[in-house]
């Protein structure tokens, strides 16, 4: 299974010290160069920077189709654009992405995708974490944007409500 990630899920999971869930769920995760730069660039103490640099299970692969990236850059940031193009180039099985615009484009291109909250629900279903609710609270504490109705929906999916 080829899994490509944008920066959002990596940063969010790193902020709550659960980045290793990606390795537990997928073994290996591929990121494009723009995502690597976004996560490990300056300042050097960004959440996940050290973990991504040290993670042998995160592979950096460059994209070939710079024209497709440029087209997407009109609507998305560099990391999202490269991640979507990399999924298409590598015929990846899954895209990890949180940003709404990127998710809409992935959906329009029929790219299977999941975000940080879906990853937490999946991790619980696979027995990798005991509860989702405390992690949702931690995400809110570190600045992850989610309203109460989304939090309630995630708790329902995780069968914690």
N, C-alpha and C positions, 0 to 999 in steps of 0.2 A: 504494500500500500504506500503510495506517495502522498505525503501531506505537506502542503505549503502553508506557511504562516505569515501574516502581516505582523507588524509590531505590537498592535493593541493587546492581543491575548498574552503575548510574551511578557509585556510590561505589567499588565494587570496581575498575572499569576506570580510574577517575581515580587511584586509589591506585597503580596500576602504570603510570600515564602512557599508557594506551591508550583513553581515552574516545573519541577520534576514530574508533575502529573502528565505533561505532554509526552515525556519519555515513557512513562508507565502506560499511557494509552496507545501510543503509536510507535514506540521504539526510536524512530528517526524522524526528524522534522527538517524540512528544507526551507531556507529563507533566501530571498534575493539580496543582492548587494545593498540596495537602498534600505532595506529593513535592517540589515546588519549595521549600517551606518546610523540609522535612527536609534537603534537600541544601544549601540556601543560607542557612539560618537561623544562629542563634548556636550555637557560636562561629563567627565569620566565616571562620576558616581550615579549615573542614571539607574533606576531600578532595572535589574536584569543584566546590566552591562557586564559585570564580572562573571555572572553565571553563564551568559551566552558565550563569552570568550573562552570559558573553561569547558563548555559542554561539547564533548566529542560527538554527541548524538544530534547536534544541530549542524547541518551542512549548508554552506553558502554556495549558491549557484547563480551565475550571471544570466541575464536574459539576452536573447539574440535579437528579438524584433523591436528595435528602438523606435520604429514608426508607430507600432501599436502602443508602446509606452507613452509616446508623445501625445497620441490621440486621447488616451485615458487621462493624461496629466491636465487636460483642460477641465476635468471634473474632480479629479482625485489627487492626493499627494503622491510623491514618488514611490513610497513603500507600497501603498495600496495598488498603484498602477503596475509596478513590477511584479507584485505577488499574483495579480490576476493574469498577467501575461505569462508568467512562469507556470501557472497551473495549466494554461492552454498549451504552452510549448511542450511541457513534460507529460501531458495528459494525466495530470495528477488526479487522485481520487477525492481529495478534500482540501478546502481552503479554510484556514482559521482567520476570521476577520470580525471585528466588532462594529466598525463604522457603518452607519446606515446607508450612505451613498454607495460605498463599496459593496455592501451586501445586496443592494438593489441591482447593481450592475452584474454581480455574480449570478444572481437569480435570473436576470434577463438572458444571460449566456448559458444558463442551465448548469452552472458550476455548483456542485454540492458544497455547502459551507456551514460552519458552526462558529459561534462566538464564545467568549469566556463563560457566560452563564450556562450555555448548553454544555460546555466542556465539564463544568462542575456537576451538572445533573448526570451526565454520562459517567463521570468518575464515581459518583455515588452508586449508580446502577451496577457498575462493575466491581464494587466493593473496595475501591481505592481510598475513599473517604467515608467517614461515618455520617456526617451531616453537612448539608449545603448552607443552611441558615447562618451559622457563625461566620462562614466565609463570605457570604453576602454582606454581612455587617462590616467585616474587615474591608471589603472592597469599597463600601460607602465611606469608611473612615479615611481611605487613601485617595479618595477623589473620583472613584469610578461613578459615572453618571447612570443612575437608574431610578425611576420613580417608584412609588409604593405599589402601583398596579403591576408593574413588571416584576418587582420583587415577590409579590404575592403569586403571580403566575409561575415563577420559577420554583417557589416553595411547593406549589401544587404539583408541578411536574416531578419534583423530587419526593413527592408524597410526604411532605413535612407540614401539611396544613390540614 
